[in-house]
């Protein structure tokens, strides 16, 4: 008879991989639904806790969904099925499916969101962009928000942006670029998810180009204006803006593999990475060209 870990075993393993203590203070990570005593045979990994992911979990017979984004980031006073989030919780509970969230703690972890994005686009010799332990604590040496590293061979901004587009899931947004497409880039900073609050760290790291998501007009404009003022049109950092969902999706494969490996002595689990695109944008209409 095949042994399976309990949900409590899986949670302990996930918390060893992504310690809740490394999550940002505003974050909401950990177990959302589920009985710690229930056996876990199948685990589905997804970026977002949304209806289509619940559909997939139910169809596959999953016992647990692990998502990057929280279902409840702010406190609620009701989970009645009269709301879309309450309805989702009821569906999961009725199906016996737990929900676990690893968010900013997974951003910061070794082989977390930042490392997965860095690997996907080919960064080497990298370190955290914003270390969790500026004092050099050994156990946190590879932990922190974002990564900064170098490409094995310098390339143009155009070729680099094309590499990013090929490495990440296709979305309606695609990849937006700010900067001289023929400029040479070598040092790269990455942050999965929304990253325009970290421009100062990117500049301090000396990055030629910054890959992140959700870039807003004013911060992006000011960063490029400053770069051009100080270094001319070829001055970095340049910007490569991708869809939020796409920037975080590569981590799911790492999480699935690492969970399976850590649980090898506890029991057997099947894992699946959801390929359902949960990016909210469904179409893009190009601007009309006028003479």
LUMMARBA-464710 format. One record per residue (C-alpha): x, y, z; residue number from 1. Coordinates in steps of 0.2 Angstrom, whole numbers, plus 5000, padded with zeros to 4 digits. Layout:
N
rec xx=X | yy=Y | zz=Z | i=NUM $
...
END
This chain:
291
rec xx=5000 | yy=5000 | zz=5000 | i=1 $
rec xx=5007 | yy=5017 | zz=4995 | i=2 $
rec xx=5010 | yy=5029 | zz=5009 | i=3 $
rec xx=5005 | yy=5047 | zz=5007 | i=4 $
rec xx=5010 | yy=5062 | zz=5018 | i=5 $
rec xx=4997 | yy=5071 | zz=5028 | i=6 $
rec xx=4993 | yy=5089 | zz=5024 | i=7 $
rec xx=5002 | yy=5093 | zz=5040 | i=8 $
rec xx=5018 | yy=5085 | zz=5033 | i=9 $
rec xx=5016 | yy=5095 | zz=5017 | i=10 $
rec xx=5014 | yy=5111 | zz=5026 | i=11 $
rec xx=5029 | yy=5108 | zz=5036 | i=12 $
rec xx=5039 | yy=5105 | zz=5020 | i=13 $
rec xx=5033 | yy=5120 | zz=5011 | i=14 $
rec xx=5037 | yy=5131 | zz=5027 | i=15 $
rec xx=5054 | yy=5124 | zz=5027 | i=16 $
rec xx=5056 | yy=5129 | zz=5008 | i=17 $
rec xx=5048 | yy=5145 | zz=5010 | i=18 $
rec xx=5049 | yy=5151 | zz=5029 | i=19 $
rec xx=5034 | yy=5162 | zz=5033 | i=20 $
rec xx=5045 | yy=5173 | zz=5044 | i=21 $
rec xx=5053 | yy=5179 | zz=5027 | i=22 $
rec xx=5036 | yy=5185 | zz=5021 | i=23 $
rec xx=5033 | yy=5204 | zz=5020 | i=24 $
rec xx=5024 | yy=5211 | zz=5036 | i=25 $
rec xx=5008 | yy=5215 | zz=5025 | i=26 $
rec xx=5007 | yy=5198 | zz=5017 | i=27 $
rec xx=4995 | yy=5183 | zz=5020 | i=28 $
rec xx=5004 | yy=5167 | zz=5018 | i=29 $
rec xx=5001 | yy=5149 | zz=5024 | i=30 $
rec xx=4987 | yy=5137 | zz=5025 | i=31 $
rec xx=4970 | yy=5144 | zz=5020 | i=32 $
rec xx=4959 | yy=5129 | zz=5020 | i=33 $
rec xx=4961 | yy=5110 | zz=5023 | i=34 $
rec xx=4962 | yy=5097 | zz=5037 | i=35 $
rec xx=4980 | yy=5094 | zz=5043 | i=36 $
rec xx=4976 | yy=5076 | zz=5046 | i=37 $
rec xx=4970 | yy=5072 | zz=5028 | i=38 $
rec xx=4981 | yy=5062 | zz=5016 | i=39 $
rec xx=4988 | yy=5072 | zz=5001 | i=40 $
rec xx=4990 | yy=5062 | zz=4985 | i=41 $
rec xx=4990 | yy=5075 | zz=4972 | i=42 $
rec xx=4996 | yy=5094 | zz=4973 | i=43 $
rec xx=4992 | yy=5107 | zz=4960 | i=44 $
rec xx=5003 | yy=5122 | zz=4958 | i=45 $
rec xx=4996 | yy=5138 | zz=4951 | i=46 $
rec xx=5000 | yy=5157 | zz=4952 | i=47 $
rec xx=4982 | yy=5162 | zz=4956 | i=48 $
rec xx=4968 | yy=5155 | zz=4967 | i=49 $
rec xx=4954 | yy=5158 | zz=4954 | i=50 $
rec xx=4939 | yy=5148 | zz=4948 | i=51 $
rec xx=4948 | yy=5140 | zz=4933 | i=52 $
rec xx=4961 | yy=5133 | zz=4944 | i=53 $
rec xx=4948 | yy=5126 | zz=4956 | i=54 $
rec xx=4940 | yy=5118 | zz=4941 | i=55 $
rec xx=4956 | yy=5110 | zz=4936 | i=56 $
rec xx=4960 | yy=5104 | zz=4954 | i=57 $
rec xx=4943 | yy=5096 | zz=4956 | i=58 $
rec xx=4944 | yy=5088 | zz=4938 | i=59 $
rec xx=4961 | yy=5081 | zz=4942 | i=60 $
rec xx=4956 | yy=5075 | zz=4960 | i=61 $
rec xx=4969 | yy=5086 | zz=4969 | i=62 $
rec xx=4970 | yy=5086 | zz=4988 | i=63 $
rec xx=4979 | yy=5102 | zz=4989 | i=64 $
rec xx=4982 | yy=5118 | zz=4978 | i=65 $
rec xx=4998 | yy=5128 | zz=4981 | i=66 $
rec xx=4996 | yy=5146 | zz=4974 | i=67 $
rec xx=5008 | yy=5160 | zz=4974 | i=68 $
rec xx=4995 | yy=5174 | zz=4976 | i=69 $
rec xx=4984 | yy=5175 | zz=4992 | i=70 $
rec xx=4965 | yy=5172 | zz=4991 | i=71 $
rec xx=4963 | yy=5184 | zz=5006 | i=72 $
rec xx=4976 | yy=5197 | zz=5007 | i=73 $
rec xx=4965 | yy=5208 | zz=5019 | i=74 $
rec xx=4955 | yy=5202 | zz=5033 | i=75 $
rec xx=4937 | yy=5197 | zz=5030 | i=76 $
rec xx=4922 | yy=5194 | zz=5041 | i=77 $
rec xx=4913 | yy=5182 | zz=5030 | i=78 $
rec xx=4916 | yy=5168 | zz=5018 | i=79 $
rec xx=4898 | yy=5165 | zz=5013 | i=80 $
rec xx=4896 | yy=5158 | zz=4996 | i=81 $
rec xx=4887 | yy=5174 | zz=4991 | i=82 $
rec xx=4903 | yy=5181 | zz=4986 | i=83 $
rec xx=4915 | yy=5175 | zz=4973 | i=84 $
rec xx=4929 | yy=5171 | zz=4985 | i=85 $
rec xx=4917 | yy=5164 | zz=4998 | i=86 $
rec xx=4910 | yy=5153 | zz=4984 | i=87 $
rec xx=4928 | yy=5147 | zz=4980 | i=88 $
rec xx=4931 | yy=5142 | zz=4998 | i=89 $
rec xx=4915 | yy=5132 | zz=4999 | i=90 $
rec xx=4919 | yy=5123 | zz=4982 | i=91 $
rec xx=4936 | yy=5118 | zz=4989 | i=92 $
rec xx=4930 | yy=5112 | zz=5006 | i=93 $
rec xx=4916 | yy=5102 | zz=4998 | i=94 $
rec xx=4929 | yy=5094 | zz=4987 | i=95 $
rec xx=4941 | yy=5090 | zz=5001 | i=96 $
rec xx=4954 | yy=5101 | zz=4993 | i=97 $
rec xx=4966 | yy=5112 | zz=5004 | i=98 $
rec xx=4973 | yy=5128 | zz=4999 | i=99 $
rec xx=4991 | yy=5134 | zz=5003 | i=100 $
rec xx=4999 | yy=5151 | zz=4999 | i=101 $
rec xx=5017 | yy=5155 | zz=4997 | i=102 $
rec xx=5019 | yy=5173 | zz=4992 | i=103 $
rec xx=5033 | yy=5185 | zz=4996 | i=104 $
rec xx=5041 | yy=5171 | zz=5006 | i=105 $
rec xx=5043 | yy=5162 | zz=4989 | i=106 $
rec xx=5049 | yy=5178 | zz=4981 | i=107 $
rec xx=5064 | yy=5179 | zz=4992 | i=108 $
rec xx=5068 | yy=5160 | zz=4994 | i=109 $
rec xx=5082 | yy=5151 | zz=4986 | i=110 $
rec xx=5075 | yy=5142 | zz=4970 | i=111 $
rec xx=5060 | yy=5154 | zz=4973 | i=112 $
rec xx=5051 | yy=5166 | zz=4961 | i=113 $
rec xx=5066 | yy=5177 | zz=4958 | i=114 $
rec xx=5078 | yy=5162 | zz=4955 | i=115 $
rec xx=5066 | yy=5154 | zz=4943 | i=116 $
rec xx=5064 | yy=5170 | zz=4933 | i=117 $
rec xx=5083 | yy=5172 | zz=4933 | i=118 $
rec xx=5086 | yy=5155 | zz=4927 | i=119 $
rec xx=5072 | yy=5156 | zz=4913 | i=120 $
rec xx=5081 | yy=5171 | zz=4905 | i=121 $
rec xx=5099 | yy=5164 | zz=4908 | i=122 $
rec xx=5107 | yy=5174 | zz=4922 | i=123 $
rec xx=5123 | yy=5168 | zz=4930 | i=124 $
rec xx=5134 | yy=5173 | zz=4945 | i=125 $
rec xx=5119 | yy=5181 | zz=4953 | i=126 $
rec xx=5114 | yy=5187 | zz=4971 | i=127 $
rec xx=5099 | yy=5194 | zz=4979 | i=128 $
rec xx=5095 | yy=5212 | zz=4973 | i=129 $
rec xx=5089 | yy=5216 | zz=4991 | i=130 $
rec xx=5096 | yy=5204 | zz=5003 | i=131 $
rec xx=5086 | yy=5198 | zz=5018 | i=132 $
rec xx=5102 | yy=5198 | zz=5028 | i=133 $
rec xx=5112 | yy=5214 | zz=5025 | i=134 $
rec xx=5123 | yy=5209 | zz=5040 | i=135 $
rec xx=5128 | yy=5193 | zz=5031 | i=136 $
rec xx=5119 | yy=5180 | zz=5041 | i=137 $
rec xx=5125 | yy=5164 | zz=5033 | i=138 $
rec xx=5108 | yy=5155 | zz=5033 | i=139 $
rec xx=5100 | yy=5169 | zz=5023 | i=140 $
rec xx=5114 | yy=5172 | zz=5011 | i=141 $
rec xx=5104 | yy=5167 | zz=4996 | i=142 $
rec xx=5088 | yy=5175 | zz=5002 | i=143 $
rec xx=5080 | yy=5191 | zz=4997 | i=144 $
rec xx=5069 | yy=5200 | zz=4985 | i=145 $
rec xx=5074 | yy=5200 | zz=4966 | i=146 $
rec xx=5091 | yy=5194 | zz=4959 | i=147 $
rec xx=5105 | yy=5203 | zz=4950 | i=148 $
rec xx=5117 | yy=5194 | zz=4939 | i=149 $
rec xx=5125 | yy=5194 | zz=4921 | i=150 $
rec xx=5122 | yy=5186 | zz=4905 | i=151 $
rec xx=5135 | yy=5173 | zz=4899 | i=152 $
rec xx=5137 | yy=5184 | zz=4883 | i=153 $
rec xx=5132 | yy=5202 | zz=4881 | i=154 $
rec xx=5118 | yy=5205 | zz=4869 | i=155 $
rec xx=5108 | yy=5219 | zz=4862 | i=156 $
rec xx=5092 | yy=5225 | zz=4872 | i=157 $
rec xx=5082 | yy=5219 | zz=4857 | i=158 $
rec xx=5089 | yy=5202 | zz=4857 | i=159 $
rec xx=5087 | yy=5201 | zz=4876 | i=160 $
rec xx=5069 | yy=5206 | zz=4876 | i=161 $
rec xx=5066 | yy=5193 | zz=4863 | i=162 $
rec xx=5074 | yy=5180 | zz=4874 | i=163 $
rec xx=5063 | yy=5185 | zz=4888 | i=164 $
rec xx=5047 | yy=5184 | zz=4877 | i=165 $
rec xx=5052 | yy=5167 | zz=4872 | i=166 $
rec xx=5056 | yy=5161 | zz=4889 | i=167 $
rec xx=5040 | yy=5166 | zz=4898 | i=168 $
rec xx=5021 | yy=5161 | zz=4895 | i=169 $
rec xx=5013 | yy=5170 | zz=4881 | i=170 $
rec xx=5001 | yy=5184 | zz=4887 | i=171 $
rec xx=4991 | yy=5197 | zz=4878 | i=172 $
rec xx=5003 | yy=5211 | zz=4885 | i=173 $
rec xx=5018 | yy=5202 | zz=4878 | i=174 $
rec xx=5034 | yy=5211 | zz=4883 | i=175 $
rec xx=5036 | yy=5230 | zz=4883 | i=176 $
rec xx=5053 | yy=5238 | zz=4882 | i=177 $
rec xx=5060 | yy=5255 | zz=4887 | i=178 $
rec xx=5077 | yy=5260 | zz=4880 | i=179 $
rec xx=5088 | yy=5259 | zz=4864 | i=180 $
rec xx=5085 | yy=5242 | zz=4856 | i=181 $
rec xx=5103 | yy=5242 | zz=4849 | i=182 $
rec xx=5111 | yy=5246 | zz=4866 | i=183 $
rec xx=5122 | yy=5232 | zz=4873 | i=184 $
rec xx=5116 | yy=5224 | zz=4890 | i=185 $
rec xx=5125 | yy=5212 | zz=4901 | i=186 $
rec xx=5120 | yy=5215 | zz=4919 | i=187 $
rec xx=5102 | yy=5211 | zz=4923 | i=188 $
rec xx=5091 | yy=5213 | zz=4938 | i=189 $
rec xx=5075 | yy=5204 | zz=4939 | i=190 $
rec xx=5060 | yy=5204 | zz=4951 | i=191 $
rec xx=5045 | yy=5193 | zz=4949 | i=192 $
rec xx=5028 | yy=5203 | zz=4950 | i=193 $
rec xx=5026 | yy=5221 | zz=4953 | i=194 $
rec xx=5044 | yy=5229 | zz=4954 | i=195 $
rec xx=5044 | yy=5248 | zz=4951 | i=196 $
rec xx=5046 | yy=5251 | zz=4970 | i=197 $
rec xx=5064 | yy=5244 | zz=4968 | i=198 $
rec xx=5071 | yy=5256 | zz=4955 | i=199 $
rec xx=5084 | yy=5263 | zz=4968 | i=200 $
rec xx=5091 | yy=5245 | zz=4971 | i=201 $
rec xx=5092 | yy=5242 | zz=4953 | i=202 $
rec xx=5102 | yy=5258 | zz=4950 | i=203 $
rec xx=5113 | yy=5254 | zz=4965 | i=204 $
rec xx=5116 | yy=5236 | zz=4958 | i=205 $
rec xx=5123 | yy=5244 | zz=4941 | i=206 $
rec xx=5110 | yy=5234 | zz=4931 | i=207 $
rec xx=5110 | yy=5238 | zz=4912 | i=208 $
rec xx=5092 | yy=5231 | zz=4911 | i=209 $
rec xx=5078 | yy=5227 | zz=4923 | i=210 $
rec xx=5065 | yy=5214 | zz=4920 | i=211 $
rec xx=5049 | yy=5215 | zz=4931 | i=212 $
rec xx=5030 | yy=5218 | zz=4929 | i=213 $
rec xx=5017 | yy=5231 | zz=4932 | i=214 $
rec xx=5027 | yy=5246 | zz=4928 | i=215 $
rec xx=5018 | yy=5262 | zz=4930 | i=216 $
rec xx=5020 | yy=5277 | zz=4919 | i=217 $
rec xx=5027 | yy=5290 | zz=4931 | i=218 $
rec xx=5040 | yy=5279 | zz=4939 | i=219 $
rec xx=5046 | yy=5271 | zz=4923 | i=220 $
rec xx=5046 | yy=5288 | zz=4914 | i=221 $
rec xx=5056 | yy=5296 | zz=4928 | i=222 $
rec xx=5069 | yy=5282 | zz=4929 | i=223 $
rec xx=5072 | yy=5283 | zz=4910 | i=224 $
rec xx=5073 | yy=5302 | zz=4910 | i=225 $
rec xx=5086 | yy=5301 | zz=4924 | i=226 $
rec xx=5096 | yy=5288 | zz=4915 | i=227 $
rec xx=5096 | yy=5298 | zz=4899 | i=228 $
rec xx=5101 | yy=5314 | zz=4908 | i=229 $
rec xx=5116 | yy=5305 | zz=4917 | i=230 $
rec xx=5121 | yy=5293 | zz=4903 | i=231 $
rec xx=5114 | yy=5298 | zz=4886 | i=232 $
rec xx=5101 | yy=5288 | zz=4876 | i=233 $
rec xx=5112 | yy=5272 | zz=4879 | i=234 $
rec xx=5112 | yy=5274 | zz=4898 | i=235 $
rec xx=5103 | yy=5261 | zz=4908 | i=236 $
rec xx=5095 | yy=5254 | zz=4917 | i=237 $
rec xx=5083 | yy=5250 | zz=4902 | i=238 $
rec xx=5066 | yy=5242 | zz=4906 | i=239 $
rec xx=5058 | yy=5226 | zz=4901 | i=240 $
rec xx=5040 | yy=5225 | zz=4907 | i=241 $
rec xx=5031 | yy=5208 | zz=4907 | i=242 $
rec xx=5015 | yy=5202 | zz=4913 | i=243 $
rec xx=5014 | yy=5199 | zz=4931 | i=244 $
rec xx=5007 | yy=5181 | zz=4929 | i=245 $
rec xx=5021 | yy=5177 | zz=4917 | i=246 $
rec xx=5035 | yy=5183 | zz=4928 | i=247 $
rec xx=5030 | yy=5172 | zz=4942 | i=248 $
rec xx=5024 | yy=5156 | zz=4933 | i=249 $
rec xx=5042 | yy=5148 | zz=4930 | i=250 $
rec xx=5043 | yy=5146 | zz=4949 | i=251 $
rec xx=5029 | yy=5133 | zz=4949 | i=252 $
rec xx=5040 | yy=5120 | zz=4942 | i=253 $
rec xx=5054 | yy=5123 | zz=4955 | i=254 $
rec xx=5041 | yy=5122 | zz=4969 | i=255 $
rec xx=5033 | yy=5106 | zz=4962 | i=256 $
rec xx=5050 | yy=5097 | zz=4961 | i=257 $
rec xx=5057 | yy=5103 | zz=4977 | i=258 $
rec xx=5041 | yy=5098 | zz=4987 | i=259 $
rec xx=5042 | yy=5080 | zz=4979 | i=260 $
rec xx=5060 | yy=5079 | zz=4983 | i=261 $
rec xx=5058 | yy=5084 | zz=5001 | i=262 $
rec xx=5044 | yy=5073 | zz=5004 | i=263 $
rec xx=5053 | yy=5057 | zz=4997 | i=264 $
rec xx=5055 | yy=5050 | zz=5014 | i=265 $
rec xx=5038 | yy=5054 | zz=5020 | i=266 $
rec xx=5027 | yy=5048 | zz=5006 | i=267 $
rec xx=5022 | yy=5049 | zz=4988 | i=268 $
rec xx=5013 | yy=5064 | zz=4980 | i=269 $
rec xx=5009 | yy=5067 | zz=4962 | i=270 $
rec xx=5012 | yy=5085 | zz=4957 | i=271 $
rec xx=5005 | yy=5096 | zz=4942 | i=272 $
rec xx=5009 | yy=5113 | zz=4937 | i=273 $
rec xx=4994 | yy=5122 | zz=4930 | i=274 $
rec xx=4995 | yy=5128 | zz=4912 | i=275 $
rec xx=4979 | yy=5137 | zz=4913 | i=276 $
rec xx=4983 | yy=5156 | zz=4910 | i=277 $
rec xx=4976 | yy=5166 | zz=4924 | i=278 $
rec xx=4983 | yy=5182 | zz=4917 | i=279 $
rec xx=4967 | yy=5193 | zz=4918 | i=280 $
rec xx=4970 | yy=5201 | zz=4901 | i=281 $
rec xx=4961 | yy=5193 | zz=4886 | i=282 $
rec xx=4964 | yy=5204 | zz=4871 | i=283 $
rec xx=4975 | yy=5218 | zz=4865 | i=284 $
rec xx=4970 | yy=5231 | zz=4851 | i=285 $
rec xx=4985 | yy=5239 | zz=4843 | i=286 $
rec xx=4984 | yy=5258 | zz=4841 | i=287 $
rec xx=4978 | yy=5265 | zz=4825 | i=288 $
rec xx=4992 | yy=5272 | zz=4814 | i=289 $
rec xx=4989 | yy=5290 | zz=4807 | i=290 $
rec xx=4999 | yy=5300 | zz=4795 | i=291 $
END
